[in-house]
């Protein structure tokens, strides 16, 4: 190896020094390529014998320079180049010429002819370093301007406060109140504390929330109207949703205490229960839970094993856990704080069984000790939500007064006579199970809020965090990279679409709360709860990854959200099971045929309807790639509906073929489960698409409408792109249209990036609640 001094002091070698450095530092030239380059470079007649020998030594693949030598060579080249800011758009050949010129007193040396310049440029071309910024990109990284951890974003194209008001909708005052409460000194994140301490902190927060009246769902009159109850539940659900901005353990404990426990008393009980319990429940003086799930029966509530046997001699029900499979499992508030539970059990009286009913059962005494006959056990540390004290419950012949039966839909007389205004046991069961609908809506909304929080943090961080960039210029915010945009922007668009869908679902639930048969709302709740919770898991994971190691730190709030939302996919109904219910409801046209969710009722419907080919494909313009076509709301709505209708018709036909061949109905449905899941997913995506379009249409402000239209288009292209294989396979889209959908999706991601900060800021999460250090300039 020739010495560094020989290379940088020989005037004929100065112009090729940058390329020598690049040849070794890039590390991509093979020994054969290096040998060829050496032969070419040393064969130039403008190099004297000493220069050719030195150059040959530097390009010897058998004797490469050390890392230290290369580092010193780069420093020498940078020093010789002078002002680095003038070099960032140079080729390596131009940089070499600049060095030779400066060493010759600002004039090119006499030997540096046009012919020499051409030979040096040929060497650079052989090296593969042709870009004009090669000098800065390869040699001058230390000359890059320092990264600035601050926002340098375009102005908002819309009024952020106006967007927040639009999203808050009819519950604007509730959102305002919860934001103010969470921003108060009473609420501060806790990290690195024991499970016991965390549970007590969450309980303290819950009591503060209760003191401000957010848990009060009690009717204000003895005979409340559906409107009054609806307004109360709407405010409760909006509060639940808003609490998801802060701590999900608090939100879930809020839902268990006031939504499930209090809601079961409100909706399954009668005025005597309301007057006796609801004030104490709403103030958190009486802490309770919702004891439905058993170890052996989770989603299959109808076959729960816990029994409630009426004893007419003592006018009491006897609550009992007959087997280990009947133990109540994962019951919120059971491990530590709960004093009473709404327990779901099979009602037995006068030798007859009448199915699952709800009973109020004390589980702890005034001193916090288990009630007689009640055994309680802590579920222990969990993957997330460790501020919620989940527990297991066993009952050993526990006696409760007959009045503790929540008897809105069924009652038992002192003599043991059972009566109900609903004769059908199946219909009565599903009517009582309607109490779960509000919980599913709330979980969908709360999971959505958690995803907004994670996306807001990741987006704000991405707009500040700088990495790489144009040569000689400041590093670029990572949010400027298409791969980063394509991970975050579609999920922001989905969050907006889901917001409109969940709000519509909540309003329909409130408006139809008094209906005996509300299957359409129940199906929509099942679909959106599943869609929203899967979105929350996906969005928080993407947000975590987009923040790199900083997203892994608890103080930056994404990782706690990520582990907490994971359970959202399986509580308040396992998502896949709920999607099967959605598919069954679609097959049964929601209400007309589906009376009691019996698989045999469903089989009768399929046999009667599928043969007539329920839906025919709507013709689509399979080759139209024009952006105005793809961005047309009518096209988007039609294509989402077409996919759903096609899947519905083909599912019915597949089921009918099996039933016609005498296959058992249960087995027939099992065989087509993946198809039914695809149908349910298509239905959920279509519902969000329609609600999104309605939300855009309802926006009065032109700037808001433009922004929401762009997000709607991005949502549409995202979910068409995700399932493009289906559209291609079924002939609805040809390859060129598939490519156009992908290209438009990518362009819309870039468009959304320009308004990324305003879009996430419009969610109205206070800075003190967002809290993550990486979300704010330093």
N, C-alpha and C positions, 0 to 999 in steps of 0.2 A: 504494500500500500504506500503510495506516494504521500508525502506529508501535507498537512493542511496549508502550511506556509507556501509550499510550491504551487498549490492551486490558486490561492487568492493573491499571490504577488506576481504571477506571470500574466502580463497584460493580454496575451492571446487566449488565456484560459478564463479570464474574468467573465466574458460574455456567456460561457457555457456552464459556469458554476451553479446557477439556479437549476439547470436541467440535470446536472450530476446529482445534486441533492434530491431532486424529485425522483430520479430513477431509483434511488435506494429507499427514500422515505416512503414512497407509495407502496412498495413491497409487492407489486403485481407482475413484475417482469421475471420471466423464467430465465434459467441460466443460458439457454439457447438464444433467447432474445437479447440478453445482456451481452453475449459474445458477439452477436450480429451488430449491435449498436456500437460496441467497442471497435469493431473492424471498420465501420463506416466513419466514426468520429476521428479515429486516428489516421484515416486515409486522406484527410483534407490537406491540400498543398499550402494553405495559408498558415498552417501550424509548423513551427520548426521542430527539429528532432527532440529537443528537451521537452517541449510542450506535448508532443505526441507520446513520449515515454510517460510523462506524468499523467496524462489523460488515460492512457492504457492501464496504468496502475489503479487509477480510481474506478475504472469500469471492469476490473477483473472479478468475475463471479467466484473465483476460488479464494479471493482475499477481500471480503466485504469490509467496509468501514464499521467501526464500533458505534454504539448509540451515542457515546460521548462525542466522538468525532463529528457525527452528523449534527448533533445539537450545536456544536461550536461552529460548524459550517453555516448553519442557518443564521446564527447570531452574526457572523461575519458578513453574510449577504445582506441582512437587514440593516446593519450599520453602514455598509457601503451604499445602499440604496437611498439613504437619507430620509426625507419626509415620507413616511409610509402611507399617509393619506392620499398621496399622489400616485400610488402604485397599485391600488386595489382593482383597477380595470385593465391591468397589463397582462400580456402573455409572458411566458417565461423568457422567450427570445427578446421581447421588448425590455424586460427587466434587466437581462444581461447587457443589452446595449446601454441602458441607463447607467449601470454600474461602470461600464468601460468609459462612458462619456464623463462621468463625474471624476473618475480617477485621472482623466486627461485634461482637467481644468475646464469642464463644461463643454468640451468640443469632442466630437467623435475622433478617435485616433485615425491617423492617415491610412493605416492598413485595413480599417473596417469599411470595406467597400460593399457595394450592393450585392456583389457575388458572395461575399462572406456572410452577409445578412441572410441571403437566400439559403445558404448551406445550414446556418444555425436554425432557421425556421424549419428546414427539412428534418433536422435532428429532433426538434420539438414535436413535429408531426409524427415521427416514428415512435416517439415516447407515448403519444396519445394524449398530450396535454395541449389541446388547441384552444380552449375557451379563453376569452379575453380577461377573465378574472382569475386565471390559473395562479398568477403570482401570489395574490392575497390568499386564495383558497388553500394553497399548498404551504407557503412559506410564512405568511404574515399573520397567523391567528392571534399572536400576542398584540397585534395592532388593532384588533377589533375593539369597538367601543364597549364600555361596560354595560351589562344588562341593567335595565331600570325596572325595579319592582313597583310599578305604578300603572294606573290605567291611562291609556292613550287611545280612547275609543271614539268612534263617530258619534255625533249627536243623535239622540233618539228621534225616530221618524214619527213618533206618536206621543201622546200625553201619558206618561207612566201612571200618574195618579188616576187618570180617567180609566185606564185599563184595569187598575186595581179595583176601582169602584164597580166596573162591569163584572169582574170575576167574583167579587163578594156578593153580588146579586141581592136577593131579598133579605139576606142575613148580614147585611153590611154592619149593622150596629153590634151584632154578636161578635163578628170578626174584630171590630174595632175594640170592643171591651176585652176580648181574650188577648189581643196583641198588647194592650196596655197592661194587663195583669201580668203576662209573662215577662214584660220588660221591667217589672218592679223588682225591688231588692229581695223579695221572698223567693225568687226563682233564679237559681244559679246552678250550672252543671256541676255534677260531682263525678270524679274519676278516681280510680284506684282505691275504692273503699270496699269493705266486706259486703257480702250479700245481705247480712242482717242490717248493716248500717244503711245500705241502699234502700232496702224495703221500708225502713222507718222514715227515710227522707221522702220517699214517694208518698207514704201515708201523710206526712206533714203537708206536702204540696196538695194532696187531694183535699185535705181539710180546708186549706186556703181557698181552693177552687169552690168548695161547697159553701164557705162563708160568703162568697161573692154571688151565690145563688145559681151557679151554672148546673148544679145537680138537681135542681128543683123541677120535677116533672109532675108534681101533684096538681090535680084539677083545682081551679079556684072556686068552683061551684059544686054543689052536691050532684047535680045532673049535668055534667059538662057536655057541650056539643062536640061533634066530630071536629069542627073548626078549631075549638079551643084546644082539644087534645093534639090536633095536627100542628098547631102553632107551637105548642110546648115541645113536641117531639122534634120539630124542625129546628128549634133553637138548640135543643140538646145535641142533635146530630151535627149541626154547624160547630158547636163548641168542641165536640169530639174531634172533628176534622181539624179545627184550628190548633188544638193541643198537640197534634202531630208535628207542629213546627218545633216543639221544644224537646220533649222526652217521651219516647213511645211507651215506656213502662207506666208513666203517669197517664197517658192517653188510654191504655188498655185497662188500667185499674179503674179509671173514670168510667169506661164502658162497662166493666163488670159490675161496679157498684150501682151506677145510676141507670145504665141501659138495660143490662140483663136482669139484675136483681130487682131494681125499681120498676123496670119495664114489665117484667113478668107479673108483678103485683098489680100494676096499673091495667094491663090488658087482659090478664087471666083472672084477676080478682074482681070483687064487687065493692060497693061503697064501704062496707064494714072493714074490708082490708085496707082500702085507701085511707080511711080516717085513722085507723090504728097504726099504720106503718109508714106511709109515704113521707110524712114530715120528717121523721127520724132518719129515713133512708136518704132523703135529699140533703139533710144537714150533716150527714156522715156520723150521726150519733149511733145509728144501727148499721153496722157493716155486714154485708152479706155477699152471696155468690149465687151461681147458677149451676146446680149439680145435675147435669144431663148426661154427659159422656161417661161411659163405663169402659172398663179394661177390655171387655170382649165385644162391646158394641159402641162404635163411635158414630159413623154416619148412619147406621141402621138403627135409628132411634125407636122405631116401632117395636123392635124386639128386645128392648131393655129388659133386664132380669130383676132389678130391684122391685120389691113388692110393697104395696100399701093395703093392708087387709083391715077392713072395718070390723070393730068389736062393738056391737050394739049394747052390750051390757054395761060398758064403761063409756060409751059414746066417744070412742077414740079410734084413730087409725094406728096400726102398728107397722112401722117402716122397718124393712129388713133386707139385708144383703145375703141372699141364699147361697152364693158361691163366690169364689175368689174372682171369677170373671165378671161379677156384678159390682165390684168395688168402683166407686166413682173416681175418675181419673182426670188429672190436669184441671182441677177445679180452682179457679181464681179466688183468692182471699181465704182459701181453706187452710193453708199451712200455718198462718199466724193470726191474721186479723179478723177473719169472718166469725160472726156471732150467730147468724141464721142463714140457711140456704133454701133456695127454691129447688126442691128435689123432684125429679121426674121418676115416676114409678108406675108399675102395673096395678091398677085399682081392682081389688077383689071385695065383693060384698055379697052376702046371701048366697054363697056358693057359685057366683058367676064372676068372670073376669071381663072388665070393660075397657081394657087398653090403657095406654099411657096417660097419666094426669099429673098435675103439678101440685105440690104440697109445700107449705112453709114449715121447716124443721129447724129448731134451735140446735146448734152444734157446739156452742160454748156457753158457759155460765158467766155471771158478772165478773168473776175473777180471771176469766180467760182460760179456764180449765175445760176440757172436753165434757160435754153433757153426758148424763148417764146413758150407756149403751152405744155411745159414739166413739169411734176410733179414728184418729187423724194422723196423717203422716206427711211430712214435707217431701215434695218431689225432688228437691235438691237443686244444685246449680245447673243452669241451662245454657244453651248456646247464646241466648240473648234474653231480653226482658227479665233480667234478674231482680228488678224492682217490684215485680209481681210475685206474690207468694202463692204459687200453685201447690196444691196438695191432693192427697187421696183420702177418701172417706169410706168407712164401713159402718153399717147400722146393725145393731144386734137387738131386735125386738124393741125399737125405740117408739114410745107412745107419744102421740100428739093429739090435741083436741080435734073433733070433727070440723070445727070452723077453720082449721088450717088448710083444708082443701080449697084451692083457688077455684071457685065455683061459678065463674061466669058462663061456662059452656056445659057444666054438668054438676049435679049436686047429689048428696046422699042424705036421706032423712034419718032421724034418730032411730028409726026401726030398720035401717039398712036398705031402704028402697032407693034404687038408682034412677035418676031422671036427667034428661038432657033435651034442650030444644033442637038438637041436631041428631036425627035418628041414625044416620049412617056413621058407623064407627070410624071408617076411613076419612070421611069428610070432617068429622069432629077432630080427629087427630091432626089433620093438616091445617085446620082452622087454628087450633091451639099452637101449632108450630109456626104460625105466622108471626109470633113474637120474635123469631129469629131474623125476620126480614130487615127490621131496623138495624139489628146488629151487623148484618152483612153489608148494608148500605154504609154504615159508619166505618166498617173496616175498609171498604173500598175507598172511602174518602180520606181516611186517616193514612192509609198506605200511600195514596197519591200525594198527600202533603209531605210525607217523609221523602218521597222521591224528588219532590220539588226542592226540598232543603238540600239534598245531596247534589242535585243538578246545579242549584244556585252556587254552592260552594265551589264545585268543580269548574263551572263556567267563569266565575270571578277569578279563580286562581289561574285558569288558562289564559285569561286576558292580561295577566300580569307576568306570569312565569315565562321567562325568555330562554330559548335554547336554539343554538345555531342561528344562521341568518346569512344575508348577502355579504360577500367579502368586503371587509373594511367598514361595515356599517353595524349599527346596533343589532344584537341578536333579536330574532323574531319571537313575538308571543306565540306560545305553542298552540293557541286557539286559531292561529292563522294557517295551520297545517291541515290539509283536507282530511287526513286520517283522523285527526282530533275532532274536527267538525262533524264527521260522519258517525262518530260515536256519541256525540252529545246532542247535536241539533235535532235529529229525528225523535229523540226521547223527550226533548223539550216540547216539540210539536205534539207528541202523543200525550204529554201531560196536559197541554191545553185542551186537546180533544176530549180526554177523559174528564176534565173539569166540567165541561158542558154536559157530558153524558151523566155523570154522577148527580149534578144539580137537577137535571131533568128527572132522573129516577127518584130523587128525594121529593120533588114536587108531586110526582105522580103517586108516590106512596102516601103523602099527606092528603092528597085530594081523594084517594080511594080507600083510606084507612077503614072506613066503616063497612065496606063491602064484604059480604060473606065469602065470596069467591074472588080472590085477587091473584090468580095464578100468573097472569101476565106480568105483574109487578114482581112477583116472586122469582119468575124465570129471569127477568131482566136483572134483578139483584144478584142472582147466582152467577150470571154471565159477567157482570161488571165487577163483582167481588173477585172473581177469578182473574179476569183480564187486568184489573188494577194491581192486584197483589203480585202477579207475575211481572208486570211492568215495573213495580217498585223494586223487586229483586234484581231485575235486569238493569234498571237505571242506576241504582245505588252501586252495583258492581262496576258498571262502566265508569261512574263518577270516581270510584275508588281507584281504578286503574289509570284514569286520566290524570290523577294527581300523584301518581308514582308512590314513592315512599311516604310523602307527606300525607297522602290519603290513608295511610295505614295507621297514623297516629290518632289516638283517641281524642286528643284535644281539638282535632280538626273535624270532628263530628260525623264524618262520613262512615267510618268503620263501625261505630255503635249503631248507626241507622242500618247498615248493611246486615249485621247479625240479628238485629231486632225484627226487621221485616221478613226474615226468612220464614218465620212461623206463620206469617199471614197466609201462606199458600195452603196451610192445612188446618188452621182453626177457623171457627164459624163455618165449618164445612170444608172438607178437602176439595181443592180446586178441580181435580179430575172427576171426582164423584159429582160435584156440582155441575160440571160441564155435561156429564151424562144426563143429569136431570134437565138441563137446558135442551139437549138433543131430543129427549123424550117429549118435552113440552112442545117442541117444534113439530115433531111427528104427530102429535095429538091435537095440533092447531090450538094449543094453549088451554082452551076451556071447553070446547065443544065435545070432545071425546074423553078427555083425561080427567076422570072423576076422583080417583083415589090412588094414582101412581101405580096401580096394579099392572104388572107386566102382561097379564092376560087381557086386561082392558086395552092396553096398547096394541097387543097382537090382533085383537078384533078390528081395531082401526086400520092397522096396516093392511090386513087382508081385504078390507073393504075399499081402500083408497089407492093403494099402490098400483094396482093393475091399470089404472087409467092414466098412468104417467103424469104424476102430479104437476110437474112443471116442464115446459119446453124451453130450450135455450133462446135467449133473445139475441138477434143478430148484432154483432159488433163490427166496427170498422177495424179489422185485424191488422191492417197495414198503415193506418194513419199515425204518423209520428210527429205531427205538428204540435208545438208546445201549447198553442191555444186550445187544441183538442184535448190534450192530456190534462190541462188545467181547468177544463170545463167542469163545473160542479155536477151537471146532469150526467156527463160521462162517468165521473167518479162514482156517483151514487148508483148508477145503473150497473157498473161492472162489479161492485161489491154485492149488490143484490143478486145479480146473475150467478155469481159463484155460489152464494148461499142456496139459491133455488135449485141449482144443478146438484149440489151435494145432498139436499133434502130429497129430491126425486130419486137419485141413484141409491141413497140409503134405503128408502122405502122399497124400491125394487129388489134390492139385495135381501132385505128381510122377507119380502113376500116369497121369493124363490125358496128360501129355507123353510118357511112355514108351509108352503105348498108341498114340500117334500117330507112333511110330517116331522120336521125337527122340532124339539121342545123349544118353546118361546124363550126361555131363559138362555139356552145354548145359542139360539139364533142371535139374540142381542149381544151375547158375549163375543161371537165371531166377528161382528161388525163394529166392535167398540172403537178401534182406531178411526174408522170412517165417521162414526158419530162424534168423536172428539174433534175431527177436522170440521165437521158441520157446526159444532158449537163455537169453535174458534172463529169461523167465518161469520157466524151470527154476531158474536161480540164485536168483531172489527167493523161489521156493517152498522151496528147500533151506534158505535162511537162516531163513525163516518157521518151518519145522518144527524146526530146531535151536534157535531162540529159544524156541519153545513147550516143547521138552524141557528147556531150561535153566531155565525158570520152574518147571516141574513138579518138577525135581530140587532146587530151593532149599528147605531145611528151615526156615530162619528166616522167620517170618511177615512181618516188616518188609521183608526182602530180597525175598520173593515179591511183596509188594504193589508195591514199586518196579519190579521187573523186569516185572511184569504191565503196569504203566502204559507202560513203554518198549516192550514187545511190541506193545501196542495202537497206540502212536504209529507204530512201524515199519509195521504192517499198514495203517493209514490213509494213511500217506505214500505207499506204493507202489500202493495202490488209487487214490489221488488222481492219481498221476503217469500212470497208464494208464487213467483213467476213460473216455476216449473209446472205448477198445476195449470196455469193459463196457457202455457205452451203445449202441454200434453193434450189439453182438451180443445185446442184449436181456436181459442179466443184471442190469442196474440201470436203474431209471427215474429221471427227473430229480430227483424229490424225495429219492431215496436218495443220488444223487450229491451233492446239497447237504448232506445229513446227514453224509456221509463227510467233506466239506470242513470243515464246522463242528466235527465231533468232532476232526479233525486239529488245527485251530486251538486248540481247548480243551485238548487234550493237550499242545500246545506250551507253553501257559500253565502247565499243571500241572507239566510237566518243568522249567520255568524256576525254580519254587520250590525245586527240589532240584538246581539246575544245578551249583553248586560241589561239593557232596558227590558228585555223579555223576562229574565229571571227576577229582576228587581220589581217588576209589576206584580209578582206574587205576594208582595207586601210582608215579607219576613223581616221583622226588625233586626237591626244590626246586633243588638245585644242577645237576641235569640239565635241568630245565625252563628255568631260567636267565633267561628273557626278563624284562627290567626291567618291562615293562608288565603282567606277571602277578602282581606283588607290590605291596602298599601302600607308599607312599613315606613 
